[in-house]
Amino acid sequence: MPTLWLDEIGADDLARVGGKAASLGELTGAGLPVPSAFVVTADTYRSFIEATGIDEPLFEAVDVDSDDSQALAEAAERAQELILETDTPPSVREDLLAAYDEMGDEDVAVRSSATAEDLPDASFAGQQDTYLNVSRADLLQRVKECWASLFTQRAIYYRNENDFAHDAVDIAVVVQQMVDAEKSGVMFTSHPSTGGPTAIIEAAWGLGEAVVSGAVSPDNYIVDRETGTIDEVTVADKKVMCVRGEDGETIERSVPEEKRNERVLSDEEIHRLIEVGERIEDHYDSPQDVEWAIYEDEVYLLQSRPITTIDESDADGEAATDVESQPEGASGVADGGSMESQSEPVRLSGIGSAPGRVTGVVRIVDKLDNLDKVEDGDIIVAEMTTPDMVPAMKRANGIITDEGGMTSHAAIVSRELGVPAVVGAEDATQKLRDGETVTLDGDKGTVEKGAKVPETTGEEEDAGPVEAHSPVKPMTGTEVKVNVSIPEAAERAAATGADGVGLLRIEHMILSTDKTPSRYVEDHGERAYVDEIVEGVRSVAEAFYPRPVRVRTLDAPSDEFRQLQGGEDEPSEHNPMLGYRGIRRSLDRPGEFKLELRAFERLYDLGYDNVELMLPLVTDAEDILRAKALMQEVGIDPEKRDWGVMIETPASALSIEDICETGIDFVSFGTNDLTQYTLALDRNNGNVASRFDELHPAVLELMRQVIGTCREYDVATSICGQAASKPRMVDFLVDEGVTSISPNIDAVRDVQHEVKRVEQRLLLESVR
């Protein structure tokens, strides 16, 4: 028969229905919660290719050297073309539609189930296709596409590498009742590397495709099965979710802001999943990799397969930590855990998903065309991996991804290939550079400088080394925002989970044009100048929406403008930091300043109501009132928009009461300038730079007075200077009741934890 129902099959039917379907049938027979499904048998596929005569040309097409990337691509294209362009026999079509009608007129999930899939020693993870929300009209086409996915580049390569004959592998297709999951994910019933009694659950909102593909970094829950204790809860910043679109297609959608950092699973749901997982493991007598979904408070099992990545030689349950060797002539070298390497500062952190410690040369892969540059021993760095990257992953010495968790494609395949991996590193593709050498620790989830560090040039978004940090975003009463220097850093900054942007500098957008504002307007017109600002701010506002993005108007000293086209008209100043900059320049050139303000008005018209306007280097209330009048001239209503000022001078700090009465919504400390102006120190002067101290009592006293007065006027307070990253400054500000703290990108997580620590101390002191 072309089709069989799940209750008609079990583990012994693998040759007829493939590993996935056999497992689902087995689970159904064991009374576990599996959605109703029927299976288009492997015999149906086999009879299709033989009866139509495409079997011989099919297997001839895939008889290629899989290390030849071009030959592999051509083979896959030809094989899939043969299947998709060949008509299905009418008897098969009729039987499939009859089974679909019997299950009910509801959209279904169509899942591949190859006969060499989900085996105890080879998982073939993610190689064949799955389609969600499939209607009756599309059913037959989706089944054929599942058949064709048996011959993708990744599938051909994997079978060649594991000595599976192409003509010995058939494919069945599971057609299953669609579960419109509210939350979903993957569960390892035992540790995927050691096999120890530690369950790992990963969860995200919506359908499970986002978790499995690595499109989202999911929540991670670690449970000690022997005691039932939830040992660790990591709540990720879940930016996207997969949901069912209006046309039935699966679409990716932004997670609502209030749920992005909300915990997906309750303790009760975790324990229910663990209970189901133990029943599955007991039934199979082996650790399992389980896909699950929750809909209307019911748990459903969508798939279960053996974990194939457990190191059987690891008797004490600890994962191996060193990679002793690599292919001769590789461009990277195994580190073996040398003391020199271990002393290097951590560049970035993520989730250690495949054990081992290796050193290699970074290869950034942002599209499939880049795969050929990956050589033996290199370290692949990608936003996320896809199954098509498997040939390159096989050559690599290590894998680093921005997104994904322990159950993402990168994690599963890396473990199976024995390639150390760090996933969910958030900004690896931005922080690391092609050709530099790094050391990856797949146990600790860290990436350090390697044996050789290349020279850096140009302005960097972050000046210091990346400190190790926990992947968990703590909940704090004090907001922790982030500073952004350039729009290109927007996604990276948003990935930190910060509560918004405390400082976005407009001057970097202007300086990047290589023209002064006046020369740019002269050459390109006012509209082009406004557009330049709008596009730069818009990219950051979009990445953070609806979280606030505080944008500072132009504040570049004259010496920076003198380097640009048109700079010959700039004044020559002995100390530009004390000269023609900030609000002084803006008020002196109201025409140029109003163009900046028009950019803000345009952003508001475009719907970016999360943009906040901030005026730099104000001296007193008079500066602010003049700027406010210009805002109103261009159509910005100060009563409807959030706006504020930088407190960077002792004069502004001492005039804070008058400043609050101008109608501002917030102030933000610029500690670099406030310190140098208070202590009479040029921070760029090497003769006195060692005396520069943002924690000087005089500086702290000015900040204390400002925070106290602003609290009386219900004006928010913030800090966006470099000192925001210092624990002692954080302690002081939280003690004083600052509203928000905005450090540089790499310090966000550390500051979040420091803020939480101080807030907890204050709470304890209040009740003792």
CORLINKA-V269225 format. One record per residue. N is the residue number from 1. PHI is phi in degrees with one decimal (* if undefined). D_LAST is the distance of its C-alpha to the last C-alpha in Angstrom with 1 decimal. Layout:
# CORLINKA-V269225
n phi d_last
N PHI D_LAST
N PHI D_LAST
This chain:
# CORLINKA-V269225
n phi d_last
1 * 74.5
2 -63.8 72.8
3 -129.4 69.5
4 -136.8 67.5
5 -90.0 64.5
6 -57.8 61.4
7 -73.7 62.1
8 -99.5 65.5
9 -130.8 64.1
10 -156.2 62.0
11 -62.1 61.4
12 -76.1 65.0
13 -100.8 66.1
14 -56.1 64.6
15 -66.1 68.1
16 -90.0 68.7
17 -125.5 65.4
18 80.9 63.4
19 -64.8 60.1
20 -65.1 57.9
21 -66.4 59.9
22 -60.7 60.5
23 -66.4 56.8
24 -64.0 56.2
25 -64.0 59.0
26 -63.0 57.6
27 -65.6 54.2
28 -61.5 55.9
29 -64.5 57.9
30 -86.2 54.7
31 80.0 53.4
32 -86.4 50.6
33 -76.6 49.8
34 -112.6 52.3
35 -61.4 53.7
36 -57.6 57.5
37 -160.3 59.8
38 -123.1 63.3
39 -123.2 64.6
40 -83.7 67.5
41 -67.5 68.8
42 -64.9 69.6
43 -61.9 73.2
44 -65.3 73.3
45 -61.4 72.3
46 -61.9 74.9
47 -67.0 77.6
48 -62.2 76.8
49 -71.7 77.3
50 -79.9 80.4
51 -66.5 82.1
52 -89.7 81.8
53 77.6 83.0
54 -96.1 80.0
55 -63.8 78.9
56 -66.3 81.1
57 -62.7 80.5
58 -65.5 76.8
59 -74.0 76.5
60 -68.1 78.9
61 -63.9 76.7
62 -96.2 73.6
63 -85.3 75.6
64 -134.4 74.2
65 -78.1 72.5
66 -71.7 68.8
67 -82.2 68.0
68 -88.7 70.3
69 -57.8 68.0
70 -67.6 70.9
71 -63.5 72.8
72 -64.3 69.7
73 -64.6 69.0
74 -65.7 72.7
75 -64.0 72.7
76 -63.7 69.7
77 -62.1 71.1
78 -66.1 74.5
79 -63.8 73.2
80 -68.4 70.9
81 -62.0 73.8
82 -59.4 76.1
83 -73.8 73.7
84 -71.0 72.6
85 -97.0 76.2
86 -104.0 77.8
87 -68.1 78.1
88 -83.6 76.6
89 -56.4 79.1
90 -56.7 79.3
91 -62.5 78.7
92 -68.4 75.3
93 -59.1 74.4
94 -64.0 75.4
95 -66.7 73.5
96 -63.4 70.2
97 -68.4 70.4
98 -65.1 71.2
99 -64.9 68.2
100 -60.1 66.0
101 -64.7 67.4
102 -67.8 66.8
103 -74.8 63.1
104 120.3 62.8
105 -82.8 63.2
106 -127.1 59.8
107 -62.1 58.9
108 -128.6 58.4
109 -99.9 57.0
110 -113.3 59.8
111 -123.0 58.8
112 -69.5 61.0
113 -146.1 61.4
114 -75.8 63.5
115 -73.8 65.1
116 -116.5 63.7
117 -134.8 60.1
118 56.4 57.0
119 -86.3 58.8
120 -58.9 57.1
121 -115.3 58.0
122 -161.3 58.1
123 -94.9 56.0
124 51.9 57.9
125 -58.6 54.6
126 72.1 55.0
127 -84.3 58.7
128 -99.2 60.3
129 -82.1 59.5
130 -132.7 57.4
131 -128.4 57.9
132 -107.3 55.6
133 55.8 56.6
134 -90.5 60.3
135 -89.0 62.7
136 -59.6 66.0
137 -64.8 68.0
138 -100.2 66.2
139 -57.9 66.0
140 -63.1 69.2
141 -62.8 68.5
142 -66.8 64.9
143 -62.3 66.4
144 -64.6 68.9
145 -67.0 66.2
146 -64.7 64.3
147 -58.2 67.6
148 -64.4 68.1
149 -68.8 64.6
150 -66.8 66.0
151 -125.9 67.7
152 -76.5 65.1
153 -55.9 65.0
154 -65.4 61.9
155 -69.2 63.4
156 -62.1 66.7
157 -60.3 65.0
158 -63.0 62.8
159 -64.4 65.7
160 -61.9 67.7
161 -67.0 65.0
162 -105.1 64.5
163 58.4 68.2
164 -98.5 68.2
165 -69.2 71.7
166 -62.2 71.5
167 -80.8 74.2
168 -100.7 72.4
169 -109.0 69.3
170 -110.6 69.4
171 -141.8 66.8
172 -105.1 65.8
173 -135.5 63.8
174 -92.0 61.2
175 -111.4 61.2
176 -123.8 58.0
177 -52.2 56.6
178 -77.3 54.1
179 -100.2 50.5
180 -79.8 49.0
181 -61.0 45.6
182 -85.9 42.4
183 -150.3 40.7
184 -159.1 42.4
185 168.5 42.4
186 -133.2 43.3
187 -132.0 42.1
188 -93.3 43.0
189 -70.6 42.9
190 -135.6 42.6
191 -61.7 41.8
192 -70.0 44.7
193 -105.3 45.2
194 -104.0 44.5
195 77.9 45.1
196 -68.3 42.0
197 -76.5 40.2
198 -120.1 37.9
199 -89.6 38.4
200 -123.5 38.0
201 -117.8 37.9
202 -120.1 38.4
203 -142.3 38.2
204 -146.2 39.0
205 -77.7 39.9
206 80.3 43.5
207 -73.1 46.4
208 -76.4 46.1
209 -60.0 48.6
210 -65.7 46.0
211 -73.2 44.1
212 -65.7 47.3
213 -77.7 48.9
214 87.9 45.9
215 -68.2 45.9
216 -131.5 42.1
217 -85.2 39.3
218 -83.2 37.9
219 -60.8 34.5
220 -129.6 34.4
221 -124.5 33.0
222 -113.5 33.4
223 -124.2 33.4
224 -80.1 33.9
225 -69.4 36.7
226 -71.1 36.6
227 -106.6 33.1
228 78.1 32.9
229 -80.4 29.7
230 -83.4 29.3
231 -75.1 28.6
232 -150.0 28.6
233 -125.4 28.6
234 -112.0 30.1
235 -93.9 30.3
236 -87.2 33.2
237 -86.0 34.4
238 -90.9 37.3
239 -77.9 39.7
240 -129.0 42.7
241 -145.2 43.7
242 -97.2 47.1
243 -137.5 48.2
244 -83.7 51.5
245 -79.2 53.3
246 -62.8 55.5
247 -90.6 58.6
248 92.4 57.2
249 -74.7 56.6
250 -79.6 53.3
251 -124.7 51.7
252 -97.5 48.7
253 -134.8 46.4
254 -67.5 43.2
255 -72.0 40.1
256 -52.7 38.5
257 -52.8 35.8
258 -70.0 33.1
259 -106.6 34.1
260 -59.0 34.6
261 -112.3 31.1
262 -88.2 30.4
263 -65.3 30.3
264 -75.6 33.8
265 -106.4 33.3
266 -81.8 30.8
267 -58.6 29.9
268 -64.5 32.5
269 -66.3 35.2
270 -61.5 34.5
271 -66.4 35.0
272 -64.8 38.2
273 -64.6 39.6
274 -61.8 38.9
275 -61.1 40.7
276 -65.2 43.6
277 -61.7 43.7
278 -67.0 43.9
279 -64.5 46.8
280 -67.2 48.6
281 -62.4 48.1
282 -63.0 49.3
283 -64.4 52.3
284 -89.4 53.4
285 59.4 52.2
286 -159.5 50.9
287 -60.1 47.9
288 -126.0 48.2
289 -106.9 47.4
290 -115.8 46.9
291 -95.8 46.9
292 -136.4 45.2
293 -147.1 44.6
294 -122.9 42.6
295 -138.4 44.3
296 51.3 43.4
297 69.1 40.9
298 -107.8 43.7
299 -88.9 43.7
300 -124.1 47.1
301 -99.9 48.5
302 -103.1 50.7
303 -172.5 51.6
304 -147.2 51.0
305 -142.0 52.6
306 -65.4 52.2
307 -78.7 50.0
308 -103.7 52.6
309 -110.8 50.4
310 -74.1 49.1
311 -83.1 50.1
312 -65.6 51.8
313 -77.9 52.2
314 -88.5 48.5
315 -69.2 48.3
316 -91.6 44.7
317 83.3 43.3
318 -101.1 42.4
319 -70.5 44.1
320 -62.7 46.5
321 -112.7 45.1
322 -127.1 48.2
323 -103.4 51.4
324 -78.4 54.1
325 -151.4 57.0
326 -152.1 58.4
327 -57.5 61.9
328 -60.4 64.2
329 86.5 64.5
330 -68.0 61.2
331 -78.3 59.7
332 -106.4 56.3
333 -129.0 55.6
334 -66.1 53.3
335 -84.9 50.6
336 72.1 49.9
337 80.4 46.5
338 -64.6 47.6
339 -62.8 45.2
340 -62.2 46.5
341 -67.5 45.7
342 -66.6 42.2
343 -83.9 41.3
344 -70.1 42.2
345 -66.7 39.4
346 -72.0 38.6
347 -81.7 40.5
348 -159.3 38.9
349 -130.5 37.1
350 -156.4 37.8
351 -104.1 38.1
352 -71.9 40.2
353 -110.1 42.7
354 -143.0 45.6
355 -70.4 45.2
356 129.5 46.9
357 -126.3 46.7
358 -139.0 49.6
359 -120.0 50.8
360 -164.6 53.1
361 -90.6 54.3
362 -71.4 52.6
363 -126.1 54.8
364 -76.5 53.3
365 -117.5 54.7
366 -111.5 54.4
367 -158.7 57.6
368 -63.0 60.0
369 -64.6 62.5
370 -84.1 60.3
371 -65.9 60.4
372 -65.1 63.6
373 -79.7 61.9
374 -80.0 59.6
375 -108.0 61.3
376 -53.9 60.7
377 89.6 57.4
378 -72.8 56.0
379 -112.9 52.4
380 -77.0 52.5
381 -123.0 49.9
382 -142.8 49.9
383 -59.2 47.8
384 -158.1 48.5
385 -94.0 51.4
386 -123.6 54.0
387 -56.4 56.4
388 -68.2 59.2
389 -87.2 57.4
390 -54.9 57.8
391 -56.2 60.9
392 -71.4 59.1
393 -62.4 56.0
394 -63.8 58.3
395 -78.2 59.5
396 -74.4 56.0
397 -90.2 54.0
398 -169.2 50.7
399 -129.3 49.3
400 -131.4 46.5
401 -127.0 45.6
402 -70.1 43.4
403 -110.0 42.9
404 98.5 42.7
405 -129.5 40.8
406 -63.7 41.6
407 -114.5 44.2
408 -75.2 45.9
409 -56.5 49.5
410 -59.9 48.8
411 -67.5 46.5
412 -64.5 48.9
413 -67.6 52.0
414 -61.7 50.6
415 -63.3 49.5
416 -67.6 53.0
417 -79.4 54.8
418 74.7 52.7
419 -103.8 51.6
420 -54.8 48.1
421 -147.2 46.2
422 -124.8 43.0
423 -115.4 42.5
424 62.5 40.1
425 -81.0 40.0
426 73.2 39.8
427 -136.7 41.9
428 -60.5 44.2
429 -69.4 47.3
430 -93.9 46.2
431 -80.5 44.7
432 -90.3 47.4
433 -123.8 51.0
434 -53.3 54.3
435 93.4 55.7
436 -80.6 52.6
437 -103.2 51.7
438 -132.3 48.3
439 -113.6 46.9
440 -106.1 45.4
441 -115.2 43.1
442 -76.4 43.3
443 -89.4 40.7
444 -83.9 37.9
445 77.1 38.9
446 -120.4 39.4
447 -129.2 42.3
448 -118.2 42.9
449 -62.2 45.7
450 -90.4 48.8
451 -67.3 51.4
452 -136.3 52.7
453 -111.9 50.9
454 -71.2 53.1
455 -70.0 53.1
456 -111.6 51.4
457 -134.4 52.9
458 79.1 52.0
459 -77.8 48.7
460 -103.6 46.0
461 -64.1 43.2
462 -129.3 40.8
463 -88.0 41.5
464 -100.4 39.3
465 -68.9 39.1
466 -80.1 37.1
467 -85.2 33.9
468 -63.5 33.1
469 -150.0 30.6
470 -73.8 29.4
471 -75.4 31.5
472 -83.3 28.4
473 -90.1 27.4
474 -74.9 23.6
475 -85.8 22.4
476 -133.0 20.8
477 -77.5 20.1
478 -80.8 21.9
479 -69.5 25.5
480 -115.7 27.2
481 -102.1 30.9
482 -147.2 33.8
483 -90.0 36.6
484 -128.8 40.1
485 -90.4 43.1
486 -133.0 45.9
487 -56.9 46.6
488 -62.2 47.6
489 -90.5 44.0
490 -59.4 42.9
491 -63.5 42.9
492 -62.2 41.2
493 -66.3 38.5
494 -63.7 38.0
495 -69.2 37.7
496 -72.7 34.5
497 81.1 32.7
498 -61.4 31.7
499 -80.0 30.7
500 149.4 33.9
501 -106.4 35.8
502 -84.7 34.3
503 -158.1 37.6
504 -118.7 41.1
505 -92.6 43.7
506 -71.9 47.1
507 -60.7 48.9
508 -66.4 49.0
509 -68.2 50.9
510 -74.1 53.4
511 -61.4 53.8
512 -69.4 54.7
513 -79.5 57.8
514 65.5 59.2
515 -138.6 60.1
516 -66.9 58.7
517 -54.3 57.9
518 -66.6 61.1
519 -68.3 63.3
520 -63.6 61.7
521 -64.7 62.5
522 -62.1 65.9
523 -82.0 66.7
524 -122.7 65.1
525 99.0 64.4
526 -64.7 61.4
527 -61.5 60.8
528 -64.4 60.6
529 -65.5 58.0
530 -61.7 55.8
531 -59.6 56.3
532 -59.3 55.2
533 -70.4 51.8
534 -57.2 51.5
535 -66.1 52.1
536 -65.1 49.7
537 -69.3 46.8
538 -59.6 47.7
539 -63.3 47.3
540 -77.9 43.7
541 -61.0 43.0
542 -68.2 44.6
543 -63.3 42.6
544 -102.8 39.3
545 -54.2 40.3
546 -93.5 38.5
547 -63.4 35.7
548 -68.4 36.2
549 -125.4 38.3
550 -91.7 38.1
551 -108.0 41.6
552 -88.5 42.3
553 -67.8 45.8
554 -53.1 48.1
555 -149.0 46.9
556 -118.1 49.2
557 -69.6 50.6
558 -62.9 54.4
559 -66.3 55.0
560 -71.8 53.9
561 -69.0 56.2
562 -65.6 59.0
563 -81.5 59.2
564 -96.8 60.0
565 -62.6 63.3
566 92.4 63.7
567 -71.0 61.6
568 -64.4 64.5
569 -88.6 63.7
570 -76.9 60.2
571 -68.2 59.7
572 -97.3 59.6
573 -122.7 56.5
574 -65.4 55.6
575 -131.7 51.8
576 -58.5 51.5
577 -65.4 47.7
578 -102.2 48.2
579 -116.9 51.0
580 -85.0 52.4
581 -154.9 49.6
582 63.2 46.9
583 -64.4 47.2
584 -61.3 49.8
585 -65.3 52.2
586 -61.0 51.5
587 -72.6 52.3
588 -77.7 55.3
589 -125.2 56.6
590 -59.6 55.8
591 -62.6 58.3
592 -66.6 56.5
593 -63.1 53.1
594 -66.0 54.2
595 -66.2 55.2
596 -60.8 51.7
597 -64.9 50.5
598 -64.5 53.1
599 -63.9 51.7
600 -62.3 48.4
601 -61.3 50.3
602 -63.3 52.2
603 -61.3 49.0
604 -63.2 47.7
605 -63.4 51.1
606 -78.4 50.8
607 100.3 47.6
608 -87.1 45.1
609 -77.4 42.7
610 -87.5 39.9
611 -80.1 41.4
612 -118.5 39.8
613 -97.6 41.7
614 -130.2 40.4
615 -97.1 42.3
616 -95.5 42.1
617 55.4 42.4
618 -73.5 42.4
619 -104.4 42.7
620 -157.8 42.2
621 -64.3 42.5
622 -61.3 46.3
623 -56.3 46.2
624 -71.0 44.1
625 -64.8 46.2
626 -65.3 49.4
627 -67.0 47.9
628 -63.1 46.8
629 -64.5 50.4
630 -68.3 51.8
631 -59.0 49.4
632 -66.2 50.7
633 -60.7 54.3
634 -89.8 54.0
635 101.9 52.5
636 -87.2 48.8
637 -91.3 46.9
638 -62.0 43.8
639 -79.3 42.4
640 -102.7 42.6
641 -111.9 41.7
642 -80.3 38.5
643 -149.5 39.2
644 -166.3 37.7
645 -137.3 38.1
646 -87.5 37.3
647 -102.4 35.7
648 -127.4 37.6
649 -126.6 38.9
650 -57.2 37.5
651 -61.7 39.7
652 -68.2 38.1
653 -64.1 34.6
654 -78.1 35.7
655 -102.1 37.5
656 -62.4 34.6
657 -65.4 34.7
658 -64.3 38.4
659 -64.9 37.9
660 -61.7 35.4
661 -76.7 38.0
662 -77.8 40.6
663 102.0 39.0
664 -67.9 37.4
665 -99.8 34.8
666 -156.8 33.1
667 -128.5 33.2
668 -136.9 32.9
669 -77.5 32.6
670 -102.7 35.5
671 -69.3 34.1
672 -60.6 37.3
673 -72.6 39.3
674 -59.6 36.6
675 -69.6 36.2
676 -68.8 39.9
677 -75.4 40.7
678 -73.4 37.9
679 -95.3 38.9
680 57.0 42.7
681 -123.6 42.8
682 -82.3 45.0
683 -67.2 43.0
684 -95.1 46.4
685 -97.3 47.9
686 -60.9 47.7
687 -69.3 48.2
688 -126.1 44.8
689 -58.4 42.9
690 -66.9 41.0
691 -90.8 39.3
692 -71.6 38.0
693 -149.1 34.2
694 -66.8 32.1
695 -95.9 29.1
696 -59.1 30.9
697 -53.0 28.9
698 -67.3 31.5
699 -66.0 31.3
700 -63.8 27.5
701 -66.0 27.8
702 -61.1 30.4
703 -66.4 28.2
704 -62.1 25.2
705 -64.2 27.6
706 -64.5 29.0
707 -61.5 25.8
708 -63.0 24.7
709 -66.6 28.2
710 -62.8 28.6
711 -63.2 25.5
712 -64.4 27.1
713 -95.8 30.3
714 57.8 28.8
715 -105.4 30.3
716 -68.9 28.8
717 -124.5 28.2
718 -148.6 29.0
719 -135.8 30.1
720 -130.9 33.1
721 -80.5 34.2
722 -60.7 34.4
723 -65.7 31.2
724 -61.8 29.3
725 -89.9 29.7
726 -89.0 28.0
727 -54.9 24.4
728 -64.8 23.7
729 -68.9 25.0
730 -60.1 23.0
731 -58.5 19.7
732 -61.3 20.8
733 -66.8 22.0
734 -65.0 19.1
735 -58.1 16.8
736 -81.4 19.5
737 93.6 19.7
738 -61.4 23.1
739 -79.7 24.6
740 -150.0 26.3
741 -129.2 27.3
742 -128.5 30.8
743 -88.6 31.8
744 -72.3 35.1
745 -52.7 36.0
746 -73.6 35.3
747 -101.1 31.8
748 -56.2 30.5
749 -65.1 29.0
750 -63.7 27.3
751 -66.8 25.8
752 -56.7 24.6
753 -69.5 22.7
754 -66.8 21.4
755 -60.9 20.2
756 -60.8 18.5
757 -62.3 16.7
758 -66.8 15.5
759 -62.0 14.5
760 -64.6 12.4
761 -61.7 10.7
762 -63.7 10.1
763 -64.2 8.9
764 -63.1 6.2
765 -64.0 5.3
766 -72.2 5.8
767 -106.9 3.8
768 -84.0 0.0
